[in-house]
Amino acid sequence: MTRQTRRQLFWLDRVDALSHVATHLDRRVADYIRDNVYITSSGMLSDRLLRHALDFTSIDRILFSTDYPFQHVDAPAVQRFLTCVHPPDREKLAFRNAERLLRIS
């Protein structure tokens, strides 16, 4: 997750507290964020950060990514990261979510 994304996760509750001001919306502000924002791992292959992101959104909104050339990750690190999620969700995290978002296959 990028530093900006981590900040967004922290202010979701605050944004929801202000939802009463946006009376023209059909849903809470955080619901719009959860449905329209994707989170990338950005080379930070930490199961703790992944679990934190999953507290706020679903596996369908998280994309695996690296931060090359700044962050070098090897295949074993990627494999460890992918094993942090249940087997049916590994393909989603690894590439299916990106295929769906970018309309590629």
C-alpha positions in Angstrom: 0.0 0.0 0.0 1.3 3.5 -0.7 1.6 6.0 2.1 -1.4 7.9 0.6 -3.5 4.7 0.7 -2.6 4.0 4.3 -3.8 7.5 5.2 -7.0 7.0 3.3 -7.7 3.9 5.4 -7.3 5.9 8.6 -9.7 8.6 7.6 -12.6 6.4 6.4 -14.2 6.6 9.8 -13.8 10.4 9.9 -15.3 10.7 6.5 -18.3 8.6 7.5 -18.8 10.9 10.5 -19.3 13.7 8.0 -21.7 11.8 5.8 -24.6 13.5 7.4 -23.5 16.7 5.7 -23.7 15.1 2.3 -27.4 14.5 2.4 -27.7 14.3 -1.4 -25.8 11.0 -1.5 -27.6 7.7 -1.5 -24.9 6.0 0.6 -22.2 6.7 3.1 -19.0 8.3 1.7 -16.9 5.4 2.8 -19.2 3.1 0.8 -18.3 5.1 -2.4 -14.6 4.8 -1.5 -14.8 1.1 -0.9 -16.6 0.6 -4.3 -14.5 2.9 -6.4 -10.9 2.9 -5.0 -8.3 0.2 -5.5 -5.4 -0.4 -3.2 -2.0 -1.6 -4.4 0.7 -3.3 -2.3 3.3 -1.1 -3.9 6.1 -3.5 -3.1 5.3 -3.6 0.6 4.7 -7.2 0.9 3.6 -7.3 4.5 0.9 -9.6 5.7 0.1 -7.1 8.5 -0.5 -4.3 6.0 -2.6 -6.6 3.8 -4.8 -7.6 6.7 -5.2 -3.9 7.6 -6.4 -3.2 4.0 -8.8 -6.1 4.2 -10.3 -4.6 7.3 -11.5 -1.7 5.1 -12.2 -3.3 1.7 -12.5 -6.7 0.0 -9.8 -8.8 -1.7 -11.5 -7.7 -5.0 -10.2 -4.1 -4.5 -6.5 -5.0 -3.8 -3.9 -5.3 -6.5 -0.5 -6.8 -6.2 2.2 -4.4 -7.3 5.9 -3.8 -6.8 7.7 -0.5 -6.6 10.5 -1.3 -9.0 13.2 0.0 -9.3 13.0 1.4 -5.7 11.9 -1.8 -4.1 13.4 -5.1 -5.3 11.3 -8.2 -4.4 12.3 -11.7 -5.2 10.0 -14.7 -6.1 10.1 -16.2 -2.5 8.9 -12.8 -1.0 6.1 -12.7 -3.6 5.1 -16.2 -2.8 5.1 -15.6 0.9 2.9 -12.5 0.4 0.4 -14.4 -1.8 0.1 -17.1 0.8 -1.3 -14.5 3.2 -4.7 -14.9 1.6 -6.9 -18.0 1.1 -6.1 -20.0 -2.0 -9.2 -18.9 -4.0 -8.2 -15.2 -3.5 -4.5 -15.6 -4.5 -5.3 -15.3 -8.2 -7.4 -12.3 -7.5 -4.6 -10.5 -5.7 -1.9 -11.7 -8.1 -3.5 -10.8 -11.4 -7.3 -11.3 -11.8 -8.2 -8.0 -10.1 -5.8 -6.1 -12.4 -7.2 -8.0 -15.5 -10.8 -7.0 -14.5 -9.9 -3.4 -13.7 -7.8 -2.9 -16.9 -10.1 -5.0 -19.0 -7.3 -7.3 -20.1 -7.2 -11.1 -20.3 
